[in-house]
Amino acid sequence: MGTAIVKGVVSMKKRRVEDNEPAFAPGDDDALEQSASEEEIARGDYTEVTRLSWDEVDPSGEDE
């Protein structure tokens, strides 16, 4: 098994979120994949994102 790590930056645009509403849900990758603009990066208005991806290949080599 292996892992892949991808790093990047995303926009910190303000989004309206209700008090008891989660900001992100499992599988909600759109917000994390939206790249920050050059202006946002220059202002420091971004968040660094690291994505860890699990490789699910069976290392035993046995066929099912």
Backbone as CSV, one residue per row, in Angstrom:
resi,resn,N_x,N_y,N_z,CA_x,CA_y,CA_z,C_x,C_y,C_z
1,MET,0.850,-1.178,0.000,0.000,0.000,0.000,0.890,1.234,0.000
2,GLY,0.389,2.292,-0.547,1.142,3.531,-0.585,0.228,4.709,-0.350
3,THR,0.831,5.861,-0.244,0.059,7.075,-0.062,0.561,8.125,-1.033
4,ALA,-0.278,9.079,-1.330,0.099,10.208,-2.166,-0.273,11.470,-1.414
5,ILE,0.628,12.430,-1.392,0.370,13.694,-0.721,0.400,14.794,-1.772
6,VAL,-0.656,15.586,-1.825,-0.751,16.691,-2.764,-0.899,17.961,-1.949
7,LYS,-0.072,18.967,-2.236,-0.165,20.231,-1.514,-0.591,21.331,-2.460
8,GLY,-1.277,22.338,-1.932,-1.702,23.474,-2.728,-2.274,24.546,-1.825
9,VAL,-2.822,25.586,-2.417,-3.448,26.659,-1.650,-4.865,26.858,-2.155
10,VAL,-5.764,27.245,-1.262,-7.156,27.486,-1.631,-7.599,28.852,-1.134
11,SER,-8.625,29.374,-1.762,-9.181,30.673,-1.432,-9.838,30.657,-0.053
12,MET,-9.761,31.777,0.648,-10.405,31.919,1.955,-11.649,32.805,1.842
13,LYS,-12.292,32.829,0.664,-13.487,33.652,0.483,-14.475,33.359,1.600
14,LYS,-15.047,34.422,2.108,-15.995,34.250,3.206,-17.269,33.606,2.668
15,ARG,-17.741,32.609,3.369,-18.968,31.917,3.004,-19.918,31.982,4.186
16,ARG,-21.184,32.184,3.902,-22.173,32.235,4.972,-22.494,30.813,5.412
17,VAL,-22.285,30.555,6.681,-22.555,29.239,7.250,-23.419,29.439,8.490
18,GLU,-24.514,28.729,8.560,-25.374,28.811,9.740,-24.608,28.274,10.945
19,ASP,-24.983,28.716,12.145,-24.257,28.368,13.366,-24.056,26.869,13.560
20,ASN,-25.073,26.072,13.350,-24.966,24.638,13.610,-24.765,23.807,12.349
21,GLU,-24.400,24.445,11.274,-24.228,23.756,10.001,-22.737,23.477,9.778
22,PRO,-22.362,22.242,9.447,-20.939,21.955,9.225,-20.412,22.705,8.009
23,ALA,-19.150,23.116,8.074,-18.537,23.847,6.967,-18.163,22.898,5.832
24,PHE,-17.719,21.691,6.165,-17.339,20.704,5.165,-17.934,19.362,5.547
25,ALA,-18.271,18.595,4.555,-18.786,17.249,4.785,-17.887,16.262,4.059
26,PRO,-17.835,15.016,4.509,-17.039,14.022,3.789,-17.446,13.986,2.320
27,GLY,-16.469,14.047,1.445,-16.735,14.036,0.013,-16.968,15.413,-0.578
28,ASP,-16.980,16.454,0.250,-17.180,17.824,-0.230,-15.822,18.413,-0.583
29,ASP,-15.278,17.992,-1.706,-13.928,18.393,-2.084,-13.884,19.679,-2.895
30,ASP,-15.026,20.146,-3.395,-15.030,21.319,-4.259,-14.380,22.529,-3.596
31,ALA,-14.708,22.802,-2.350,-14.152,23.966,-1.668,-12.650,23.835,-1.472
32,LEU,-12.172,22.626,-1.282,-10.743,22.420,-1.071,-9.956,22.403,-2.373
33,GLU,-10.637,22.262,-3.492,-9.954,22.229,-4.781,-9.982,23.572,-5.490
34,GLN,-10.666,24.561,-4.934,-10.741,25.878,-5.555,-9.442,26.622,-5.273
35,SER,-8.675,26.894,-6.313,-7.379,27.550,-6.149,-7.549,29.016,-5.781
36,ALA,-6.619,29.516,-4.983,-6.599,30.929,-4.630,-6.052,31.724,-5.812
37,SER,-6.566,32.942,-5.996,-6.074,33.805,-7.072,-4.720,34.388,-6.665
38,GLU,-4.013,34.965,-7.638,-2.719,35.588,-7.340,-2.892,36.722,-6.341
39,GLU,-4.001,37.476,-6.454,-4.262,38.581,-5.530,-4.479,38.064,-4.111
40,GLU,-5.234,36.980,-3.965,-5.473,36.404,-2.640,-4.171,35.898,-2.029
41,ILE,-3.335,35.281,-2.835,-2.046,34.795,-2.338,-1.178,35.969,-1.909
42,ALA,-1.161,37.054,-2.705,-0.366,38.238,-2.365,-0.829,38.853,-1.043
43,ARG,-2.150,38.815,-0.769,-2.692,39.357,0.486,-2.543,38.389,1.650
44,GLY,-2.169,37.156,1.366,-2.094,36.149,2.423,-3.461,35.584,2.758
45,ASP,-4.427,35.773,1.867,-5.808,35.345,2.086,-6.030,33.967,1.466
46,TYR,-5.331,32.970,1.996,-5.436,31.609,1.478,-5.107,30.627,2.592
47,THR,-5.421,29.383,2.368,-5.101,28.313,3.308,-4.348,27.233,2.562
48,GLU,-3.239,26.769,3.131,-2.518,25.658,2.526,-3.283,24.377,2.817
49,VAL,-3.425,23.542,1.802,-4.171,22.296,1.928,-3.261,21.141,1.560
50,THR,-3.224,20.132,2.402,-2.493,18.903,2.112,-3.506,17.778,2.059
51,ARG,-3.524,17.061,0.961,-4.476,15.959,0.797,-3.700,14.649,0.851
52,LEU,-4.122,13.778,1.726,-3.526,12.454,1.862,-4.460,11.449,1.215
53,SER,-3.931,10.671,0.291,-4.740,9.697,-0.436,-4.212,8.298,-0.145
54,TRP,-5.083,7.416,0.304,-4.708,6.051,0.653,-4.815,5.163,-0.574
55,ASP,-3.756,4.433,-0.889,-3.749,3.507,-2.014,-4.293,2.177,-1.521
56,GLU,-5.419,1.732,-2.067,-6.099,0.544,-1.568,-5.764,-0.727,-2.335
57,VAL,-4.615,-0.786,-2.960,-4.219,-1.987,-3.689,-3.848,-3.071,-2.687
58,ASP,-4.324,-4.291,-2.900,-4.043,-5.416,-2.007,-2.590,-5.856,-2.194
59,PRO,-1.742,-5.691,-1.170,-0.325,-6.031,-1.310,-0.045,-7.537,-1.287
60,SER,-1.045,-8.344,-0.963,-0.810,-9.783,-0.851,-0.613,-10.436,-2.213
61,GLY,-1.096,-9.790,-3.261,-0.961,-10.345,-4.598,-1.964,-11.430,-4.911
62,GLU,-2.841,-11.741,-3.974,-3.850,-12.776,-4.196,-5.027,-12.205,-4.964
63,ASP,-5.489,-12.962,-5.945,-6.682,-12.558,-6.691,-7.914,-13.000,-5.929
64,GLU,-8.957,-12.221,-6.081,-10.210,-12.589,-5.403,-10.997,-13.569,-6.208
